[in-house]
Amino acid sequence: MVQQIFMLSVFLYIAAAFLSLVMNRIYKVANYISAIGTFAAAIAGLVSTIIVLVQGMPFAAEFPRFVPFARFTIEVDYLSAFMILVISLIAAVTAIFTLTYNERYIGKNAGIFGFLNNIYILSMILAVASSNAFYFLVFWEIMTLASYFLVIAKQDKEAINSGFVYFAVAHAAVTLIIFSIIVLYIYAGSFDFSDFRNAEIPQATKNLIFLLSFLGFGIKAGIVPFHTWLPITYSSAPSTVSALMSTKVAIYGLIRIGVDFLGASVWWWGLTLLAFGAISAVVGILYASVEKDLNRLLAYSSTENVGIILMGIGVGMIGFAVEQPVLGTLGMLAGLYHMVNHAVFKGLLFLCTGSVIYRVQTTNMEEMGGLAKRMPWTGFAFLIGALAISAIPPLNGFVSEWFLYQSLFMAGNHSILAVKALSPLFAVMLALTGAIAAMCFVKAYGVVFAGPSRSEHAREAREVPVPMIAGMMLLVVGILVLGLGAPVVAPYIGHVASSLLNTSSPQVSEGLTVYPTSKTQAMLSTPLLFLFLMGLLVVPLFIVWTLRGEKSGRRMDSTPWATGYAYSARMAYSATAFSQPLRVLFHPVYWIRTTLVEVGSKIASYFRQVVGCIDRLESFWENTVYGSLARGTVLLGKRIQDIQLGNVRMYCLYIIITLVILLITTIR
Amino acid sequence: MAWAQIVPNLVVLLPVVGLVIVLFIPSRQGGTIRLIGQLVSLVVLLLVGILYSNFNVISPEGQFSSHFTWFELSFPGFDPATQTFVTQSIPVAWSMSIDGISLALLMMTALIIFVATLASGYEVRRLKTYMLFLFLLEIGAYGVFMTENLIWFFIFFEFTLISLYFLVGQYGGFARESAANAYLLYNGLGSLLMLIAFVVLFHATGSWDMVVIRETLASTPLNHGEARFVFFLLLIGFGIKLPIFPLHRWMLQVHREASPAVVMIHSGVLLKMGAYGLIRFAIGFFPDIAHEYAWLIALLGLINLLYGAFLAFVQDELRLVFAYSSLSHMGIVLFGLAALNQIGLQGAVFQMVSHGLISALLFYILGSIERRMQTSSLKALGGLSAAMPVLSGTLMFATMANLGLPALSGFISEFQAFLGLFQSDRWLYAALGLIALVLTALYMLRATLSLTYGPLKVPDMREGQGALELDDVRPQEVMPLVLLASAIILIGVYPNVLATPLGATLGDFVARMGGF
């Protein structure tokens, strides 16, 4: 039954993909077919995975062999079901969103876009569902290519360049993943996941496999120092694609190999994840907070959130490695919970960004402003998303980070010295991340939605069409469900976490509260918190309303007082201005380069000397590390070419020398 | 199944018939000549289809064998038993047989040659001569993969050598003559080394028959030095054809200068003869030496792979990108060979077939673009997808196949070759070779994207260069594209179409090498 629903979902994706491709000529119809097909398929996927998670009935299926050396099997266990749930959720929402979004953004290629989009979602789902590493790689590769074509959907020069970067990075990641899987294969003797789990592998080889897969999936997930492709890619990808990419399937691969196959056998694996996670979180949010391009800001924030997810999984792996299943489950719970949270709020923020771009036609925040008045629904949705991503209680971001804090505190009680010493530090880094994240999103909301409008487009913006609002509102509901419904949701995610090591799932909720396996450590009740906060909001209003006098409650609509001068939009706080303190404080991290430029002769003619100055934020990694890597590759190619003399006589000489050497070695 | 024995002979005979017929047709009747060429290759394709459907997949032996003694070679030999000189007469036989490896390559060859004859619509000048040489080339290409006799192998090999020399030298770009000369120089040398090796083998075993030689060598092996000498002769001889890294110069020149239909056959079929020779002779006859020097084959493969990929990255002409890509992909064939286990060898054969098809498709599209734009320079062209969406789409498809997209033939081939090498002791080479997979994706996408995406850019035409044509795919271009693309998809989606007939042959092959 569950299996049939799942297969129905797969079939619907395929049907939607090919129907929309066939209907490409009538692009409006193709867009509708694709979106409705995706939506239906995603709902079927959601239903099947919810049944798996709630009723606890994983299923497996085997299909005819296509290749001689690998069985084509899928197995939807708890972890796979959880991932499919996350992907389907975002797929359903983006499907609604694309109904009108694509008309402007994709236009006449809607059929091709629909095809690729469905293939992309389907390959993600099949990658996490397959229980054979060969097919995992096949679907992974299809996923990479489909998403590559989605990234370059705009087809302008910038999009093609960012697509190129994305593809290069993704392919490098795939190479490492293939390497790690082939090493596993050599020890297991087949590509079946079940054989991977039972393979006898020496510890040193296990370390190698783990490091390879960590690098591979880490690159794909966008951790520091491999994060530079994220802002480049997200800045030109369609917003719906960015939202889908926020599901972070790479984390699944990491958990599958690190925890499921290799059993998280050494504690320093977890610590590695924890360290990279913490650094990614801090560096990611630092970069995000000084961005003035909304897409790039969200991209850097993805690096931050991937860091937080990795921290949770790192704690989980430490727990599993030292045979403390409670700690392990709790850390894993925090990581997985944050993964679904991130997909939901980052998906929402990308959709809001898509809506803003839809009307304002730029991603530069300095040219927005005051949009909340003109696009109230979008503004509200962005506000909720921003609150959630800044981990403000009682929304969902807070719940998962709370679990992460709890697991870090618990890890601090642990006997391994390094873990003991470092856990509080990581907790502090998480706190720092949270603080800067709040600042970053205050800035994002403030500059985009509050204040005066800074451009013509922003002044003329209207609210986006209903399907786009509906898409965003669904995710707002998702945030509330995951936040306020934490006592209901957390046990199921805990169950996914504990299923990884076949331990019994710990008690993490009771009634309206959640707690980290023991009530003595801490307790959290988001519903009560919500009621309390609502009370704080409602009671003053009620008081004002009952005691209102004749003069109160009237609002004057006038421009702000600007010390006697006429108010101008240029006086408003801009994105760059807001983040200036951070730029000063974290100067070494940012790699700011100040360049003197010539000022145009028109101005210069009025003054004796004019010096222009540009402060440019340069990513250290982008220019210094990856830039020189790319230049080196091209240079190497050009240099090697010089070995070829292009002279046939020289080559004859080479051949004769080879022959002589050969003859000499043969004669004994 | 006695009737089927005649089919391999027919495959070789038909081009001969075609050649004779074309000889008597006046050269002004270009249409008829072209039609005969296409008909012959179509019938051959159908015949190969018959072979495939009647092939016994369980048997590792050569099938559809036919054997006629051609002449007897008499010469004095020393008989150790009687301590006297006696006159020995050794038969040189016309013997044909087909096993799994031959069948796979034969199918690919027949398909590519059929498509190439369709593509020869591009040649209008001196069509008769062109078709005659093409027939000669066909005789050689089919024969090489089927014959069991070393003398005939050599003869067929030389057929391709000579006919391609004229095809390159007379039909192609400005520097075609120097390309043809380089080609002849290198490959003549290669043939020479091969012939020396064959003569030594004959001397040691007293037979020209592959099966007899193989069995004789297995029971009474040569001494180590001799075996190594012959092995290296074969390695270099076929290595030139493949081509292996320092011996590749001629291949680039041919790729750059020859006309597209010729490059399709050259890149698709003739390069594979080198790999075929390596499997059949170098590895098949001397498994011990092959085991000893497998690291060398893997190293050469790695160099090919990386060198080709790096250089493909910086080329400014589409032709050269594809040429270096061929070089790089031949490295994967070497990887498969160096694995010396079943999955690796299967990957090598798969890669030979797959690269043949993909390369033919790439060069067919390239020919179509060059015909329209008079150039394949990446700097002069751009944004073609606006003017010719279908052709650009097919180019994108071929690119995807070449960089190894799953569900297309390139992926399964590369995967098996790499997997095989990873399973052997030489896994380090495979690990390093993975870098090239990234580069492959990059250089292919770089070239294809700069050609198809962005604003439309066409070259400036000078006087007398002909006019630009900006039309999309033409009716006569549909069939070649569809044929090659569907073969690529078929192998990618259902690899058993090749793996099943290969299985028994390779299993036997590996068992004889003492592998697994």
Contacts between the chains, C-beta under 8 A, distances in Angstrom:
chain1	res1	chain2	res2	distance
A	65	B	496	7.8
A	66	B	493	6.7
A	66	B	494	6.2
A	66	B	495	6.8
A	66	B	496	7.6
A	67	B	412	6.3
A	67	B	495	5.1
A	67	B	496	7.7
A	67	B	499	7.6
A	68	B	495	7.1
A	68	B	496	6.6
A	68	B	499	5.0
A	68	B	503	7.5
A	69	B	343	6.5
A	69	B	416	7.7
A	69	B	419	7.5
A	134	B	415	7.7
A	137	B	406	7.6
A	138	B	406	3.9
A	138	B	407	7.3
A	138	B	411	7.5
A	139	B	406	7.7
A	141	B	404	7.8
A	141	B	405	6.7
A	141	B	406	4.9
A	141	B	411	7.2
A	142	B	405	7.3
A	142	B	406	5.7
A	142	B	407	7.2
A	145	B	400	6.9
A	145	B	405	5.8
A	152	B	453	7.5
A	155	B	453	5.8
A	155	B	454	7.6
A	156	B	454	7.9
A	157	B	454	6.3
A	160	B	449	5.8
A	160	B	453	5.5
A	160	B	454	6.9
A	164	B	442	7.6
A	164	B	445	6.6
A	164	B	446	7.1
A	164	B	449	7.3
A	167	B	441	6.4
A	167	B	442	7.5
A	167	B	445	6.2
A	168	B	438	6.9
A	168	B	441	7.4
A	168	B	442	5.5
A	171	B	437	7.2
A	171	B	438	4.7
A	171	B	441	4.7
A	171	B	442	7.4
A	172	B	438	5.2
A	175	B	434	4.5
A	175	B	435	7.1
A	175	B	437	5.8
A	175	B	438	5.4
A	178	B	418	7.8
A	178	B	434	6.5
A	179	B	431	6.0
A	179	B	434	5.9
A	182	B	418	7.3
A	182	B	419	6.4
A	182	B	422	4.7
A	182	B	430	7.9
A	183	B	422	7.8
A	185	B	419	7.4
A	185	B	422	7.7
A	186	B	422	6.4
A	186	B	423	6.1
A	186	B	427	7.7
A	633	B	310	7.4
A	633	B	313	6.8
A	633	B	439	7.9
A	634	B	313	6.7
A	634	B	314	6.0
A	636	B	310	5.9
A	637	B	310	4.3
A	637	B	311	5.7
A	637	B	313	4.7
A	637	B	314	3.9
A	638	B	314	5.3
A	640	B	307	6.4
A	640	B	310	5.6
A	640	B	311	6.2
A	641	B	311	5.9
A	641	B	314	6.9
A	644	B	249	6.5
A	646	B	249	7.3
A	648	B	181	7.5
A	648	B	182	5.4
A	648	B	185	6.1
A	648	B	249	7.4
A	651	B	186	7.6
A	651	B	246	7.5
A	651	B	247	7.5
A	651	B	249	5.6
A	652	B	185	7.3
A	652	B	189	7.9
A	654	B	246	5.7
A	655	B	189	6.5
A	655	B	236	7.6
A	655	B	247	7.0
A	658	B	236	7.0
A	658	B	246	7.9
A	659	B	236	7.5
A	662	B	229	7.4
A	662	B	232	5.2
A	662	B	236	7.8
A	663	B	229	7.8
A	665	B	228	7.9
A	666	B	225	5.2
A	666	B	226	7.8
A	666	B	228	6.1
A	666	B	229	4.4
A	666	B	232	7.7
A	667	B	225	7.4
A	668	B	225	5.7
